[in-house]
Amino acid sequence: MKSEHRWAALGVLAAGLAMIVLDGTIVGVALPVIIDDLHLSLSGAEWVNAIYAVVFAALLMSFGRLGDAVGRRALFVVGVAIFTAGSVLGARSGDGSALIVARAVQGLGGAMVLPSSLSTVNATFRGKDRAAAFGLWGAVMAGTAAIGPLLGGWFTTSFAWQWIFWVNVPIGVAVIVGASVLVRETRDSGSGGFDFLGVVLSSLGFGALVFAIIEGPSLGWWSQESTFWVSSWTWPRGWPVSPVPVALAAGLVLLVAFVATQQARLRSGKPAILNLDLLRIPTFSWGNATAIAVAVGEFALVFVVPLYLVSVLGLTTMGAGWVLAGMALGAFASGAMARHLSARLGAPRVVVLGLGLEVAGVAATALLMSPTAAPWALTLTLAVYGVGLGLASAQLTSTVLADVPTEQSGQGSATQSTARQIGSALGTALSGSALAAGLAWFLPKTLEATGVLPEVSINGITEATKKSVGGYITSFRTEVAAGVHGPDGSKVLDAVTAGFTQAAQLALWAAVAFLLVGLAGSLRVAAVASRKHRYPKPHFQSTSES
């Protein structure tokens, strides 16, 4: 392929990437409006965010393998088409269940797009061009993810929340046409067959874990606290445990079975989703651990901060988008200089620097949070986080895949992308659970401290705030301004906003903890990469049918 055609093809692939990455974050800032319009609960709101990443992560490795076999461009085009169809369904959703289904369809399309496009880049570019291509790739991922909240705020305020999905339709059509004309078809002739058992085990296992984390606060972590039903079947009230510990145990068992079957298939020469020998490469294994932690921190921030900005500070959706735009500005600025820093310091050290700034940015945001915080100050702390995100994301992809053999690029890129999506789903689920736990703990205390409410009112306000994911605060603020709640209304409002703020801070400190784990992982990657003779090249078993 001619050089100019390669770069034009990269532009098309990056546009497809931008579309699916954008959809991972554009929903967050619109979520308060969607919650109010579709009457979502906290777990429902979490599922709107998390189901996209759950389906994405569950199928990424499978589709990476399938793309190697049937053709990466073909899978890319099909994936963009499915993603676009899911966007139409999302825009036309009339209730929470329909929106969750639409997000699952988007996740299905995204799981085809990302590994097929990334492995195409990995197979097309070499040498200095390869470093430049991956630098652009990382910058698109970081920048698009960061700008999502601003676009979400603009579409929701200027038009309606449905436009965060409608915008994907013309982009999807343009990407399909561009890919058909400019992108060269590539495949791995020795990729073998398809591991359906692995797809089932990994999908069900990961889905069960996320279900447990999201539903734990509402269904009960051990004893049953609310009714759980599927279709016409209801979880029996007399059972000693809720569905949550059962789902958690089942998820762990299924994932252990997935790993065991993958190893057995590799030993027998059968096709497998995950080549476990890749994990013997230190930069690959530690880099993926870092990627998970980075995504946990990012999506915890994107889920919690808009709820705080709209509910506690009383900002409009557009106002919240402008505050979160600090992330985008930081990510774009650092993404542009990441390659130059990498040439001077080395990619692994740039990742370490980025993670350090991410930790500092999220910690500073948590410390600044209060019912009277200045939005501009939060924008600055989020900009620091964005600078770190841009540096880490821009160089993490090339660092993780640097030592993966070309013939394993499909699996390697899919595994690396899966790590990010696992972190995305866990970030939403864990931050939502931390927020729910914080509301249950802090709100009754702050309301009780007012000394003007009976216990029944305290419990009622706490439940209303939890069920509306903070939306109750907005309506309560309007009622207080109208004098509905008398002279004690302002005191109660202050108590509710204080309790919600403390719960949001708890969720962000949980994100900081994961980012610190990611920082430790990045230090390990840098240490391994700095050795003169880092490690012997592992032997890769054949994954073709015997």
Buried (B, 14 or more C-beta within 10 A) or exposed (E): EEEEBBBBBBEBBBBBBBBBBBBBBBBBBBBBBBBBBBEBBBBBBBBBBBBBBBBBBBBBBBBBBBBBBBBBBBBBBBBBBBBBBBBBBBBEBEEBEBBBBBBBBBBBBBBBBBBBBBBBBBBBBEEEBBBBBBBBBBBBBBBBBBBBBBBBBBBBBEEBBBBBBBBBBEBBEBBBEBBEEBBEEBBBEEBBBBBEBBBBBBBBBBBBBBBBBBBBBBBBBEEBBEEBEEEEEEBEEEEEBBBBBBBBEBBBEBBEBBBEBBBEBBEEBBBBBBBEBBBBBBBBBBBBBBBBBBBBBBBBBBBBBBBBBBBBBBBBBBBBBBBBBBBBBBBBBBBBBBBEBBEEBBBBBBBBBBBBBBBBBBBBBBEBBBBEBEBEEBBBBBBBBBBBBBBBBBBBBBBBBBBBEEBBBBBBBBBBBBBBBBBBBBBBBBBBBBBBBBBBBBBBEBBEEBEBBEEEEBBBBBBBBBBBBBBBBBEBBEEBEEEEBEEEBEBBBBBBBBBBBBBBBBBBBBBBBBBBBBBBBBBBBBBBBEEEEBEEEBEBBEBBEE
